[in-house]
Amino acid sequence: MAHENFNDLAAFAIVAKERSFTRAAAKIGVSQSALSQTIKALEERLGLRLLTRTTRSVSPTEAGERLLRTVALRFEEIETEIASLSELRDKPAGPVRITAGEHPAVSILQPALKRFLPDYPDINVEIIVDYGLIDIVSEGYDAGVRMGEQIAKDMIAVKIGPEMRMAVVAAPGYFAVRPIPRTPQDLASHNCINMRLPTYGGLFPWELERDGREVNVRGEGQLVFNSLALRLSSALDGLGIACLPEDQVLSHVVEGSLMRVLEDWCPYFPGYHLYYPSRRHSSPALALFVDVLRYRGE
């Protein structure tokens, strides 16, 4: 039977269950005469009388009873499946792909996963650590994490972390044989542990500032990494002086395994934002993760 006849079958099932054209028409939201014509057309198409009509009642014929048992079961299955689809809407599922630098991946995304994933077992999160300022749309990512000033204007940006500052640190043993720097210029005589980012190509400068005076330091040194963990461990090993996110070194400073210098040259700056294309509708899974990540501090 052609697909367009399914509405006729649904109408027949309702009339047969209600045993009344009046009640069935009200339930469907059509006129009684239109419903009567629909059933008449179905009977003519099948070549069978499906309903026995009297002035007081409507009842299925033998053929009608047989058809009712069949279509009623099928329509119940369809309604059940539609209800299950609604549950998928209420319980989002699917992948979420995010690109982020190592620091926000470790300090923000990873702690959020612990709060988020247990409540949504059907959501899969993939986080790719990448320092390059890539095109998240062309690379197939749902979202990216970067500093606020690095985000394109056509993206939706959500603040996911507090303001940040850097810390210039080295091990006490390193300073035992080298003078403590008092100004950014003093770093020229130190063994600086540097970072190379693919977007910039060259060594990433240490951006220091005090009283409105900005200084970009490009110190020399024996070590260059693109990893936060390796720069930190090298500083702890006394192999040089490093400029690292403050939150990653404070515990080491407190316990005395690192010494902090040039603190007055390390101002606060805007923290991390998660961004995604404004021209696309975000998936329910991404929308939930964004809400968990959203920074609500002062």
C-alpha positions in Angstrom: 0.0 0.0 0.0 1.3 3.5 -0.8 2.7 5.5 2.0 0.1 8.3 1.6 -2.5 5.8 2.8 -1.0 5.5 6.3 -3.1 8.5 7.5 -6.2 6.6 6.4 -5.2 3.6 8.4 -4.5 5.8 11.5 -7.9 7.4 11.1 -9.6 4.0 10.8 -7.9 2.7 13.9 -9.1 5.7 16.0 -12.7 5.4 14.7 -12.7 1.7 15.4 -11.3 2.2 19.0 -13.7 5.1 19.8 -16.7 3.3 18.1 -17.8 6.8 17.2 -17.1 9.2 14.3 -18.0 12.1 16.5 -15.4 11.3 19.2 -12.8 10.2 16.7 -13.2 13.4 14.7 -12.8 15.5 17.8 -9.7 13.5 18.8 -8.1 13.9 15.3 -9.1 17.5 14.9 -11.1 17.2 11.7 -14.8 17.5 10.8 -17.0 14.4 11.1 -17.9 14.5 7.4 -14.3 14.7 6.4 -13.4 11.7 8.6 -16.4 9.8 7.1 -15.1 10.5 3.6 -11.6 9.3 4.6 -12.9 5.9 5.8 -15.2 5.5 2.8 -12.2 6.1 0.5 -10.2 3.5 2.4 -13.0 0.9 2.2 -13.3 1.5 -1.6 -9.6 1.2 -2.1 -9.5 -2.1 -0.2 -12.7 -3.4 -1.6 -13.9 -4.3 1.9 -16.3 -2.9 4.4 -14.4 -2.2 7.6 -17.1 -0.6 9.7 -20.7 -1.2 10.4 -22.6 2.1 10.8 -25.9 2.5 12.6 -27.6 5.7 13.8 -26.4 5.0 17.3 -23.1 3.1 17.0 -20.1 2.2 14.8 -18.4 -1.2 15.1 -15.7 -3.0 13.1 -16.7 -5.8 10.7 -14.7 -9.0 10.7 -12.3 -7.6 8.2 -12.2 -4.4 10.3 -11.4 -6.3 13.5 -8.5 -8.1 11.7 -7.1 -4.9 10.3 -7.5 -3.1 13.6 -5.5 -5.8 15.4 -2.7 -5.4 12.9 -2.5 -1.6 12.5 -3.1 -0.9 16.2 0.0 -2.9 17.1 2.1 -1.2 14.4 1.0 2.3 15.5 1.8 1.5 19.1 5.3 0.4 18.1 5.7 3.7 16.2 4.6 5.7 19.2 7.0 3.8 21.5 9.9 4.5 19.1 9.0 8.2 19.0 8.9 8.3 22.8 12.4 6.7 22.8 13.6 9.4 20.4 12.4 12.0 22.9 14.5 10.3 25.6 17.6 10.7 23.4 16.8 14.4 23.3 16.6 14.4 27.0 19.8 12.4 27.4 22.1 13.8 24.8 24.6 11.5 23.1 27.4 11.6 20.6 30.9 13.0 20.2 32.3 16.4 21.2 35.7 17.3 19.7 37.7 20.1 21.2 41.2 21.5 20.4 43.1 23.2 23.2 46.5 24.0 24.4 48.2 21.8 27.0 47.6 24.2 29.9 43.8 24.7 29.5 43.4 21.0 28.7 45.1 20.1 32.0 43.9 22.9 34.2 40.3 23.4 33.0 39.0 20.7 30.6 40.3 17.7 32.6 38.7 18.7 35.9 35.5 19.5 34.1 35.4 16.0 32.6 35.3 14.5 36.1 32.1 16.5 36.8 30.5 16.0 33.4 31.0 12.5 32.0 29.5 10.4 34.9 26.1 12.0 34.3 26.2 11.6 30.5 27.5 8.1 29.7 26.4 8.3 26.0 28.6 11.4 25.3 32.2 10.9 24.1 34.7 13.8 24.5 37.8 14.0 22.3 40.4 16.6 23.3 43.3 17.3 21.0 46.2 19.3 22.4 47.4 21.7 19.7 49.1 25.1 20.1 48.4 26.2 16.6 45.6 28.7 15.8 43.8 26.3 13.5 40.4 26.6 11.7 38.2 24.5 13.9 35.4 24.3 11.2 37.6 22.9 8.4 39.4 20.6 10.9 36.2 19.1 12.1 36.2 20.3 15.7 33.1 21.3 17.6 35.0 23.9 19.7 38.4 25.3 20.6 40.0 26.8 23.7 42.2 29.9 23.4 43.0 33.1 25.1 40.3 35.7 24.7 42.3 38.0 22.4 43.1 35.1 20.0 39.5 34.4 19.1 38.1 35.5 15.8 35.2 38.0 15.9 32.8 35.7 14.1 32.9 33.1 16.9 30.8 32.7 20.0 33.2 32.9 23.0 32.5 31.6 26.5 34.7 32.5 29.4 35.8 29.3 31.1 38.6 30.4 33.4 39.7 33.3 35.6 42.3 36.0 34.7 45.8 34.6 34.6 49.4 35.6 35.1 52.7 34.1 34.4 55.5 33.3 36.8 59.3 33.4 36.1 60.9 30.6 38.1 64.0 28.5 38.6 65.2 26.0 41.1 67.2 27.3 44.1 70.2 25.3 42.9 70.1 27.2 39.6 70.3 30.5 41.4 73.1 29.2 43.7 75.5 29.7 40.8 73.7 32.6 38.9 72.6 36.0 40.0 68.9 36.6 40.6 67.4 38.7 37.8 66.0 42.1 38.9 64.9 43.4 35.5 63.8 41.7 32.2 67.1 42.7 30.7 69.0 40.6 33.2 67.5 37.5 31.6 69.9 37.9 28.7 72.6 36.3 30.9 70.4 33.4 31.9 69.8 29.9 30.5 66.2 30.4 29.5 63.9 27.4 28.9 62.0 28.4 25.8 58.8 27.3 24.0 58.2 27.1 20.2 54.7 27.3 18.9 53.8 26.2 15.3 51.7 29.3 14.6 54.6 31.6 15.4 57.4 29.5 14.1 60.0 31.2 16.2 60.5 31.1 20.0 57.6 32.3 21.9 58.5 35.6 23.7 58.1 36.1 27.4 55.6 39.0 27.7 56.5 41.0 30.8 55.0 44.3 31.8 55.2 46.8 34.7 53.7 50.3 35.1 52.5 50.2 31.5 55.9 49.3 30.1 55.8 46.1 28.0 58.9 44.1 27.4 59.0 41.0 25.1 62.0 38.8 26.2 63.5 36.4 23.8 66.2 34.8 26.0 68.7 32.3 24.9 69.0 28.9 26.4 69.9 25.2 25.9 66.3 23.9 26.0 63.3 24.5 23.7 60.0 22.6 24.2 56.4 22.7 23.0 55.3 21.0 26.2 54.4 22.7 29.5 55.2 19.6 31.5 58.7 19.4 30.1 59.4 23.1 30.8 58.3 22.7 34.3 60.2 19.5 35.0 63.4 21.1 33.5 63.0 24.1 35.7 62.6 21.7 38.7 65.8 19.9 37.6 67.8 23.1 37.8 68.4 23.2 34.0 67.3 26.8 33.5 64.8 29.6 34.2 61.3 29.3 32.8 58.2 31.5 32.3 55.2 29.3 33.2 51.5 29.8 34.2 51.3 30.8 37.8 48.8 28.1 38.8 51.3 25.4 37.6 54.2 26.5 39.8 52.7 28.0 43.0 52.8 24.7 44.9 56.5 24.2 44.0 57.2 27.8 45.1 55.5 27.2 48.5 57.4 24.0 49.1 60.7 25.6 48.1 61.6 23.5 45.0 61.2 26.6 42.8 62.1 30.3 43.4 60.0 33.1 41.8 61.6 36.2 40.4 60.4 39.3 38.5 56.9 38.9 40.1 56.2 42.6 39.7 56.7 42.2 35.9 54.0 39.6 35.6 50.6 41.3 35.3 47.2 39.6 35.1 45.6 39.1 31.6 42.3 37.7 30.3 42.0 34.0 30.7 40.8 31.1 28.5 37.6 31.1 26.4 35.9 28.3 24.7 34.8 29.3 21.2 32.6 27.7 18.5 31.1 28.9 15.2 28.1 31.2 15.5 26.7 30.1 12.2 26.2 26.5 13.4 23.8 25.2 15.9 25.7 23.5 18.7 24.8 19.9 19.5 23.0 19.2 22.8 26.1 17.4 24.0 28.3 20.4 23.3 25.8 22.8 24.9 25.8 20.8 28.1 29.6 20.7 28.2 29.8 24.4 27.6 27.5 25.0 30.6 29.8 22.9 32.8 32.9 24.8 31.6 31.4 28.3 31.9 33.4 30.3 34.4 31.1 31.7 37.2 33.7 33.3 39.4 33.9 37.0 40.2 
